[in-house]
Amino acid sequence: MNSFFITTPIYYVNAKPHLGHAYTTVVADAMARYHKLIGEDTMFLTGTDEHGDKIVQAAEKEGKTPKEFVDAISARFRALWPQLDVANDRFVRTTDPEHIKAVQAFLQRVYDAGDIYFGEFGGHYCYGCERFYTEKELENGLCPQHLTKPEFISEKNYFFRMSKYLPWLKQHITDNPSFIRPERYRSEVLAMLESGALEDLCISRPKSRLTWGIELPFDKDYVCYVWFDALLNYISALEWPDGDAFKKFWPGEHLVAKDILKPHAVFWPTMLKSAGLPQYEHLNVHGYWLVRDTKMSKSLGNVVEPSDMAQRFGPDAFRYFLLREMHFGSDASFSDEALVGRINADLANDLGNLFSRVLSMTAKYFGSRVPMPAQLQEDDKAIADLCANSMRNFVQLFGNVQFAQGLESLWELVRALNKYVDTQAPWALYKQGNMERLATVMYVMLAAMRKTALCLWPVMPVASGKMLAQLAQPVQEGMPPVGNIEDELGHFDGLEPGLVVAESSNLFPRIEVKKEGAQEKEPKPQKKAQEKKPQEKTAPSTAAKPAEADAAATAAKPNVEFDQFKALDLRVGTVKVAEKHPNADRILRLEIDFGEGELRQILSGLAEHYAPEDLVGKRVCAVLNLAPRKIRGLVSHGMVLTAGSDSALGLLAVDRDVPDGSEIA
């Protein structure tokens, strides 16, 4: 049996858990469940990072010892995960005796290899980051993360010869394109390695300044730098060096947010290389959750409490939203309105309504027994083919950390099944007495619903189990519903005629929301088959009009001063990613390289004029300094320039190969 090992970063216990921690951990849990679903033996690790300056400072503020403080906060993290239906296999703490022992053994091994030396160093130390910065790394003299002026500290310390392994690391990343994913973060690390700013890593702190840490095995006057200590949890939890778990599950893969890319993409691989250990398989990097288009901050009062979300909306719905709303690697916006919208549209109207209608009709027409189908007709075969294709896409996309896209492929089937109910009209077949055809139609729907529920187990484990139980497919708690989901791709059966299914279903009641200023009502069972969707907004980049209207509009526009035109930041870029907006059929989500160091997300109403795959690699012109605009849950940071009309719309482009980010004048 193949094995799979997934880790979250171990969370720093200077504050209680928030939405970012919840997202990372839910994703890791979904990945672990997915690999169980494809028949692999999995290990899922999370935990807490408990050493360093910030812990001492936070403990002092609360009048506690560091140990008392970390015990309390670590317990909060551990208590949160069951509330989100997270089923981690192990929980590691950097204060665990086993971890301390493994860190000291690793340090000794690297020291004996000649890759740790003693020296004097003067550097700009940021207490927020707990690390030294070089002059090249500072931005206008400030820490690039906290935008505060670091304190210059000169002291004797131990250093890891990280620079020795940087050429090897660059080649390894180049030779292994999926080592860091998505690709934008791989490019960011390669740029980091090419910049020349990276040097040897200071890996100790003198006890005269800090005692809360792991003592170096070769010098009792120093403790280990918190990042060197923390990264080793990934193998200490597997009982490295001699544990059976290490032999079975290493190498695995890691899941991190983009703010800790450097330690995981540079420090950790070079540490492993020095110690002679195999490299991890993948580093999966995700973006930030924004609230009102701003990064969460206690000072701004926009921190989202994950336990509150799980209590209000249920862990299944909350998990679904997190995986569906964020396109892995990009930033995403969180709001109650977006969460309620997803619940009502995807879960209540689409999935919940499907189960409610079909099970009620099965009860009415067949006494809640799965009917025996006759030979499938073309419409039935189309559903069976779509079912196989949606499941195949789901398995492939989910396995490549494209969770939102994987769920969208599954919802193509859910929406098609609701449409199939309407077009086949079982109520009309019943009135006509055409029971053979009715039996086939009902079987097709029930069989496809079973397939959908199987796929949803990694995302919504409890709801998936309830759906399967309603279809007479009971699931043992904590165990995958099938041995290997890939075995389900080649056939449409699996639901035995004669089984007794539930008489009704009310898994995802709609959440009724009053107008602004009023409180939400308690969820009620859905009554309508379909909810009329609001008219779609189009992105500002393609507010195209017929030619006659364009001409009239042009004639009516006033003259502008040259300075007004120059105020526009017009630039050339290359489209790197193009895909359908998850909530708007006419809009494409583009990620474009404007030479800014990271890709820029722009939403554009081009879906009726270009296939997404045709846009990748195209050079485009865009306005970059428009105010960000939120469109159906995603934020657009600019406007792609187009010309033409609704019937024939084209992109503006340049006719020569100029660098990305070139200004248009």
C-alpha positions in Angstrom: 0.0 0.0 0.0 1.3 3.5 -0.9 1.7 6.0 2.0 1.0 9.7 2.2 2.3 12.1 4.8 0.9 15.7 5.0 1.8 18.4 7.5 0.5 21.8 8.5 3.1 24.3 9.8 3.2 24.0 13.5 1.4 27.1 14.7 3.1 29.7 16.8 1.4 30.0 20.2 1.8 33.7 20.8 -1.9 34.2 20.1 -5.1 32.1 19.7 -6.1 30.3 16.5 -7.8 32.3 13.7 -9.2 31.8 10.2 -5.8 31.3 8.6 -4.9 28.5 10.9 -8.3 26.9 10.3 -8.0 27.1 6.5 -4.5 25.4 6.5 -5.6 22.7 8.8 -8.9 22.0 7.0 -7.0 21.8 3.7 -4.5 19.3 5.2 -7.4 17.2 6.6 -9.1 17.2 3.2 -5.9 16.1 1.6 -5.4 13.3 4.1 -8.9 12.1 3.6 -8.6 12.3 -0.2 -5.5 10.1 -0.1 -7.4 7.7 2.2 -10.1 7.8 -0.4 -7.7 6.7 -3.2 -6.5 3.8 -1.0 -3.4 5.1 0.6 -2.1 4.8 4.2 -1.9 8.3 5.5 -0.3 10.3 8.3 -1.6 13.8 9.0 0.5 16.0 11.4 -0.2 19.3 13.0 1.0 20.9 16.2 2.3 24.0 17.9 5.6 26.0 17.9 6.4 27.1 21.4 9.9 28.6 21.7 11.4 32.0 21.0 11.4 35.7 22.1 7.8 36.4 21.2 6.6 33.6 23.6 8.5 35.0 26.5 7.1 38.5 25.8 3.5 37.3 25.4 3.9 35.2 28.7 5.2 38.2 30.6 2.2 40.4 29.5 -0.1 37.8 31.0 1.9 37.3 34.1 2.7 33.7 33.3 5.8 31.6 32.9 6.5 30.6 29.3 5.5 27.0 30.0 2.2 28.0 31.6 1.5 30.3 28.6 2.3 27.7 25.9 0.3 25.0 27.6 -2.8 27.1 27.6 -2.6 28.3 24.0 -1.5 24.9 22.6 -4.6 23.4 24.2 -6.8 25.9 22.4 -5.4 24.7 19.0 -5.8 21.1 20.0 -9.4 21.8 21.1 -10.4 23.6 17.9 -9.7 20.8 15.4 -12.5 18.4 16.4 -14.9 21.4 16.1 -14.0 21.5 12.4 -14.1 17.7 11.9 -10.3 17.7 11.6 -8.9 14.2 12.3 -5.1 14.7 12.6 -3.1 11.5 13.4 -0.5 13.3 15.5 -0.1 16.6 17.4 3.5 17.7 18.0 4.7 20.3 20.4 8.2 21.7 20.3 8.4 21.4 24.1 7.8 17.6 23.8 10.9 15.7 25.2 10.9 13.6 22.0 11.1 16.7 19.8 13.9 18.2 21.9 15.9 15.0 21.6 15.5 14.8 17.8 16.5 18.5 17.4 19.7 18.0 19.4 20.5 14.8 17.4 20.0 16.7 14.1 22.1 19.6 15.3 24.9 17.3 16.3 24.8 15.5 12.9 25.0 18.8 10.9 27.7 20.1 13.3 29.7 16.9 12.8 29.4 17.3 9.0 31.2 20.6 9.4 28.2 22.7 8.4 27.9 24.6 11.7 30.5 27.2 12.7 30.9 29.8 15.4 31.4 33.4 14.5 30.6 37.0 15.3 27.8 38.8 13.5 26.2 42.2 13.5 22.7 42.3 12.0 19.3 43.9 12.0 17.2 41.8 14.3 13.4 41.9 14.1 11.8 40.6 17.2 8.5 40.0 15.4 10.2 37.7 12.9 12.8 36.5 15.4 15.5 36.6 12.8 18.3 38.8 11.5 18.0 40.7 8.2 20.8 41.8 5.9 20.8 45.3 4.5 19.7 43.9 1.1 16.6 42.3 2.7 15.3 45.4 4.4 12.9 47.7 2.6 13.7 51.3 3.3 15.4 50.2 6.4 12.4 48.4 7.7 11.5 44.7 8.2 9.6 43.7 5.0 7.0 41.7 7.1 6.3 44.1 10.0 7.4 47.4 8.5 9.2 48.3 11.7 12.8 49.3 12.2 14.8 46.2 13.4 17.3 46.6 16.3 21.0 46.3 15.3 22.5 43.5 17.4 26.2 42.4 17.3 26.9 39.1 19.1 28.7 35.8 18.7 26.5 33.0 17.5 26.5 29.7 15.6 25.8 29.7 11.9 24.6 27.0 9.4 26.5 27.0 6.1 23.3 27.4 4.1 25.1 29.3 1.3 27.0 26.1 0.6 23.8 24.4 -0.6 22.1 27.3 -2.4 23.4 26.3 -5.9 22.2 22.8 -5.3 18.8 24.0 -4.2 18.4 26.2 -7.2 19.1 23.2 -9.5 16.8 20.9 -7.5 13.9 23.4 -7.8 14.6 23.8 -11.6 14.8 20.0 -12.1 11.6 19.3 -10.1 8.8 21.7 -11.2 6.3 20.4 -8.7 8.7 20.7 -5.7 7.1 24.1 -4.9 3.5 24.7 -6.1 1.7 26.7 -7.4 4.2 27.8 -9.9 4.2 31.5 -8.8 5.9 30.6 -5.5 8.4 28.4 -7.3 9.3 31.4 -9.4 9.5 33.6 -6.3 12.0 31.2 -4.6 14.1 31.0 -7.7 14.2 34.8 -7.8 15.2 34.9 -4.2 18.1 32.5 -4.9 19.2 34.5 -7.9 19.2 37.8 -5.9 22.3 37.1 -3.9 20.7 38.3 -0.7 20.7 34.9 1.0 23.6 34.1 3.3 24.5 31.6 6.0 21.8 31.2 8.6 22.3 32.2 12.3 20.9 29.2 14.2 21.5 30.1 17.9 20.7 32.7 20.5 22.9 33.3 23.6 21.3 32.3 26.9 22.4 35.7 28.2 19.6 37.1 25.9 17.2 34.1 25.7 16.8 30.9 27.7 13.4 29.7 26.4 14.6 27.3 23.7 16.4 24.0 23.0 19.9 23.9 24.3 22.6 23.3 21.7 24.2 19.8 22.2 27.7 21.2 21.6 27.4 24.4 23.6 25.3 24.8 26.8 25.5 28.6 26.6 23.3 28.8 23.6 19.8 27.8 22.6 18.6 26.9 19.1 17.0 29.5 16.8 13.3 29.0 16.8 12.9 28.3 13.0 15.7 25.7 13.0 14.0 24.0 15.9 10.4 24.3 14.5 11.1 22.8 11.0 12.4 19.7 12.6 9.0 18.8 13.9 8.2 17.2 10.5 10.6 14.4 11.3 10.7 14.4 15.1 6.9 13.5 15.0 7.9 10.5 12.9 10.4 9.4 15.6 13.4 10.2 13.5 16.0 8.8 13.1 15.1 5.2 13.9 11.3 5.2 14.2 9.1 2.9 12.0 6.9 5.9 11.1 9.9 7.8 9.6 10.8 4.8 7.5 7.2 4.4 6.3 6.0 8.0 5.7 9.1 10.1 4.9 9.3 11.9 2.6 6.0 13.6 2.7 4.7 17.0 1.7 4.0 20.3 3.5 1.2 22.8 3.5 2.0 26.5 4.4 0.8 30.0 3.9 2.9 32.3 1.6 4.3 34.3 4.5 6.5 31.4 5.6 7.6 30.5 2.1 11.3 31.2 2.7 11.9 29.0 5.8 10.2 26.0 4.1 11.6 26.5 0.6 15.1 27.5 1.5 16.0 26.8 5.2 14.4 23.3 5.4 15.7 21.8 2.1 19.2 22.9 2.8 19.0 21.5 6.3 17.8 18.2 5.0 20.6 18.2 2.4 23.3 18.8 5.0 21.9 16.0 7.2 21.8 13.6 4.3 18.0 13.1 4.4 15.6 12.8 1.5 13.8 16.0 0.4 10.1 16.4 0.9 7.9 15.7 -2.1 5.9 19.0 -2.4 5.7 22.3 -0.7 2.0 23.5 -1.2 1.7 27.2 -0.7 -1.6 29.1 -0.2 -2.5 32.8 -0.1 -4.2 34.9 2.5 -7.8 35.2 3.6 -8.8 38.9 3.5 -11.6 40.5 5.3 -13.1 43.5 3.6 -10.1 43.2 1.2 -7.7 43.7 4.1 -5.4 41.2 5.8 -6.8 40.1 9.1 -5.5 42.0 12.1 -6.4 42.3 15.8 -5.9 46.0 15.7 -8.4 46.4 12.8 -10.9 44.2 14.6 -11.5 42.0 11.5 -10.2 38.6 12.9 -12.6 35.7 12.1 -13.1 33.2 14.8 -13.3 29.7 13.2 -15.1 28.1 16.1 -17.8 30.7 15.9 -18.2 30.0 12.1 -18.4 26.3 12.8 -21.1 26.8 15.5 -23.2 29.2 13.4 -23.1 27.5 10.0 -21.9 23.9 10.8 -18.4 22.5 10.2 -19.4 20.9 6.9 -20.7 24.1 5.3 -17.7 26.1 6.7 -15.2 23.5 5.3 -16.9 23.5 1.9 -16.8 27.3 1.8 -13.1 27.4 2.6 -12.1 24.9 0.0 -14.5 26.2 -2.7 -14.0 29.9 -2.3 -10.2 30.2 -2.3 -8.4 29.2 -5.5 -5.4 27.6 -3.9 -2.3 29.9 -4.1 -4.3 33.1 -4.5 -5.8 35.4 -1.9 -9.5 35.2 -1.2 -12.1 37.4 0.6 -14.1 36.2 3.6 -17.4 37.6 4.7 -20.6 36.2 6.2 -22.4 37.3 3.1 -20.1 35.2 0.9 -20.5 32.2 3.2 -24.3 32.4 3.3 -24.3 32.8 -0.4 -22.3 29.7 -0.9 -24.5 27.7 1.5 -27.7 28.8 -0.1 -26.6 28.5 -3.7 -24.4 25.4 -3.7 -25.5 23.4 -0.7 -29.2 24.3 -0.2 -30.4 25.0 -3.7 -28.2 22.6 -5.6 -27.1 19.6 -3.5 -29.6 19.7 -0.7 -32.5 20.3 -3.0 -31.4 17.4 -5.2 -31.4 15.0 -2.3 -34.7 16.3 -0.9 -36.6 16.0 -4.3 -35.2 12.7 -5.3 -35.6 10.9 -2.0 -39.2 12.3 -1.6 -40.1 11.0 -5.1 -38.5 7.6 -4.4 -40.6 7.3 -1.3 -43.8 8.3 -3.2 -43.3 6.2 -6.3 -41.3 3.2 -5.0 -41.9 3.0 -1.3 -38.3 4.3 -0.7 -36.8 1.3 -2.4 -34.1 1.6 -5.1 -35.9 0.6 -8.3 -34.6 -1.8 -10.9 -33.5 0.2 -14.0 -34.3 -0.8 -17.6 -31.9 -0.2 -20.4 -30.5 3.3 -20.3 -31.6 5.8 -22.9 -29.4 8.6 -24.4 -30.3 11.1 -21.7 -29.4 8.6 -19.0 -26.1 7.7 -20.7 -25.3 11.4 -20.9 -25.7 11.6 -17.1 -23.6 8.5 -16.6 -20.8 9.8 -18.8 -20.9 13.2 -17.1 -20.7 11.5 -13.7 -17.6 9.6 -14.7 -16.0 12.7 -16.2 -16.8 14.9 -13.2 -15.5 12.3 -10.8 -12.3 11.8 -12.9 -11.7 15.6 -13.0 -12.4 15.9 -9.3 -9.9 13.2 -8.4 -7.2 14.7 -10.7 -7.7 18.3 -9.6 -8.0 17.6 -5.9 -4.9 15.5 -6.0 -3.1 18.5 -7.6 -4.2 20.9 -4.8 -6.8 22.6 -7.1 -9.6 22.2 -4.6 -12.0 24.9 -5.9 -11.7 23.6 -9.5 -12.2 20.0 -8.3 -15.4 21.0 -6.5 -16.6 23.0 -9.5 -16.2 19.9 -11.7 -18.4 18.0 -9.2 -21.0 20.7 -9.1 -21.3 20.4 -12.9 -22.8 17.0 -12.2 -25.0 18.3 -9.3 -26.5 21.0 -11.5 -27.0 18.6 -14.4 -28.8 16.2 -12.1 -31.2 19.0 -11.0 -31.8 19.8 -14.7 -32.3 16.1 -15.4 -35.1 15.9 -12.8 -36.9 18.8 -14.6 -36.5 17.4 -18.1 -37.4 13.8 -17.3 -40.3 14.9 -15.1 -40.8 11.8 -13.0 -44.2 13.1 -11.8 -45.4 13.1 -15.4 -44.1 9.5 -15.9 -45.9 8.4 -12.8 -49.2 10.0 -14.0 -48.7 8.3 -17.3 -48.2 4.9 -15.6 -44.8 4.5 -17.3 -43.2 2.8 -14.3 -40.4 1.1 -16.3 -39.1 4.5 -17.5 -39.7 6.1 -14.1 -37.7 3.3 -12.4 -34.7 4.0 -14.8 -34.9 7.8 -14.2 -35.0 7.4 -10.4 -32.2 4.8 -10.4 -29.9 7.1 -12.6 -30.4 10.0 -10.1 -29.9 7.9 -7.0 -26.7 6.2 -8.5 -25.2 9.6 -9.4 -26.1 11.0 -6.0 -24.1 8.2 -4.4 -21.1 9.0 -6.6 -21.3 12.6 -5.6 -21.5 11.8 -1.9 -18.5 9.5 -2.1 -16.4 12.3 -3.7 -17.4 14.8 -1.0 -16.1 12.8 1.9 -12.7 14.6 2.1 -14.5 18.0 2.1 -17.6 17.4 4.2 -17.0 14.1 6.1 -20.1 14.2 8.3 -22.5 15.4 5.6 -21.1 12.9 3.1 -21.7 10.1 5.7 -25.3 11.3 6.2 -25.9 11.4 2.4 -24.6 7.9 2.0 -26.6 6.7 5.0 -29.7 8.2 3.3 -28.8 6.1 0.2 -28.5 2.9 2.3 -24.7 3.1 2.2 -23.7 3.4 5.9 -20.1 4.5 6.5 -18.0 3.6 9.5 -17.0 6.8 11.3 -13.5 8.0 10.5 -13.2 5.5 7.7 -13.4 6.3 3.9 -16.7 5.2 2.3 -14.9 3.1 -0.3 -11.6 1.3 -0.5 -10.5 3.3 -3.6 -12.5 6.0 -5.3 -10.7 5.4 -8.6 -12.4 2.0 -8.8 -15.7 3.9 -9.0 -14.7 5.7 -12.2 -15.2 2.9 -14.6 -18.8 2.0 -13.8 -22.1 3.6 -12.9 -23.5 0.9 -10.6 -22.8 0.5 -6.9 -26.3 1.0 -5.7 -28.2 -2.3 -5.4 -31.9 -2.3 -6.4 -34.2 -3.1 -3.5 -32.2 -1.2 -0.9 -34.3 1.0 1.4 -33.3 4.7 1.2 -34.5 7.6 3.4 -37.9 9.0 2.9 -36.7 12.6 3.0 -33.6 14.7 3.4 -33.0 18.1 4.9 -29.2 18.3 5.0 -28.7 21.9 4.1 -31.6 24.3 5.0 -31.5 27.7 3.4 -30.4 30.5 5.5 -32.9 33.3 5.2 -31.3 36.7 5.4 -33.3 39.9 6.0 -32.4 43.2 4.5 -29.5 45.2 5.8 -29.8 46.0 9.4 -31.9 42.9 10.3 -30.7 39.7 11.8 -30.4 36.4 10.0 -33.3 34.0 10.5 -32.9 30.5 11.6 -32.3 28.1 8.7 -35.4 26.7 7.2 -35.9 23.6 4.9 -35.7 24.5 1.2 -39.1 24.5 -0.5 -38.4 25.6 -4.1 -36.7 23.4 -6.7 -34.6 26.3 -8.0 -33.8 29.7 -6.7 -33.8 32.5 -9.2 -30.2 33.7 -9.4 -29.4 37.4 -9.4 -28.2 38.9 -12.6 -24.5 38.5 -13.1 -22.2 41.4 -12.8 -19.5 41.7 -15.5 -16.0 42.8 -14.9 -15.1 46.4 -15.6 -12.6 45.3 -18.3 -15.3 44.3 -20.8 -18.3 46.6 -20.4 -18.7 46.3 -24.2 -21.5 48.0 -26.1 -22.8 47.7 -29.7 -20.8 49.8 -32.1 -23.5 52.4 -32.5 -23.6 53.0 -28.7 -19.8 53.1 -28.6 -19.8 55.8 -31.2 -22.4 57.9 -29.4 -20.5 57.4 -26.1 -17.2 58.5 -27.7 -18.8 61.6 -29.1 -20.2 62.5 -25.7 -17.0 62.1 -23.7 -15.3 65.4 -22.7 -11.6 66.2 -23.4 -9.2 65.4 -20.6 -5.9 67.0 -19.6 -2.7 65.2 -20.4 -1.9 65.0 -16.6 -5.2 63.1 -16.2 -4.2 60.6 -18.8 -0.7 60.2 -17.3 -2.3 59.4 -13.9 -3.3 56.0 -15.3 -0.8 53.2 -14.7 -1.0 51.4 -18.1 1.3 48.4 -18.4 2.0 45.3 -20.5 1.8 41.9 -19.0 1.7 38.1 -19.8 -1.3 36.0 -18.8 0.0 33.0 -16.7 -3.3 31.6 -15.4 -6.8 31.8 -16.9 -9.9 30.1 -15.7 -13.6 30.5 -15.3 -14.9 32.6 -12.4 -16.4 30.1 -10.0 -19.6 32.2 -9.6 -20.0 34.0 -12.9 -20.2 32.3 -16.3 -19.2 35.3 -18.4 -16.1 36.3 -16.4 -12.6 34.8 -16.5 -10.2 35.0 -13.6 -6.7 35.9 -14.9 -3.4 35.9 -13.1 -1.0 38.2 -15.0 2.7 38.9 -14.7 3.4 42.6 -14.8 7.0 42.2 -13.5 5.9 43.0 -9.9 7.4 39.9 -8.3 4.0 38.2 -7.9 1.1 37.6 -10.2 -1.8 40.1 -10.2 -5.4 38.9 -10.3 -7.7 40.6 -12.7 -11.3 39.6 -13.5 -12.4 40.1 -17.1 -15.7 39.5 -19.0 -13.9 37.6 -21.8 -15.5 34.2 -21.3 -17.8 34.5 -24.3 -14.9 35.5 -26.5 -11.9 33.4 -25.4 -11.4 29.9 -24.0 -9.3 30.2 -20.8 -6.6 28.0 -22.3 -6.2 30.3 -25.3 -5.3 33.2 -23.1 -2.4 31.6 -21.2 0.8 33.1 -22.6 -0.9 36.1 -24.3 0.5 39.6 -23.9 -2.2 42.1 -22.7 -2.4 45.8 -21.8 -4.1 46.8 -18.6 -4.8 49.6 -16.2 -3.2 48.7 -12.8 -4.2 51.6 -10.5 -7.9 51.3 -10.6 -9.4 50.8 -7.1 -9.9 47.1 -6.4 -13.4 45.8 -7.2 -15.1 42.8 -5.8 -17.0 40.7 -8.3 -19.0 37.7 -7.1 -16.7 36.9 -4.3 -13.3 37.6 -6.0 -11.3 40.8 -6.1 -10.1 42.3 -9.4 -6.9 44.4 -9.1 -7.0 46.2 -12.5 -8.7 46.2 -15.9 -7.6 44.4 -19.1 -8.1 46.7 -22.1 -10.3 45.5 -24.9 -11.8 46.8 -28.1 -14.8 45.9 -30.3 -18.4 45.0 -29.5 -20.3 42.2 -27.8 -20.2 40.1 -30.9 -16.5 40.6 -31.7 -14.4 41.6 -28.7 -10.6 41.6 -28.9 -7.6 42.2 -26.5 -5.4 45.2 -26.9 -1.8 44.0 -27.2 1.7 45.2 -28.3 3.4 44.2 -31.5 6.9 43.8 -30.2 8.4 41.7 -27.4 8.7 44.2 -24.5 9.4 43.1 -20.9 6.5 42.5 -18.6 5.6 45.6 -16.7 6.6 47.9 -19.5 4.7 51.2 -19.2 2.3 52.2 -21.9 2.7 55.9 -22.9 
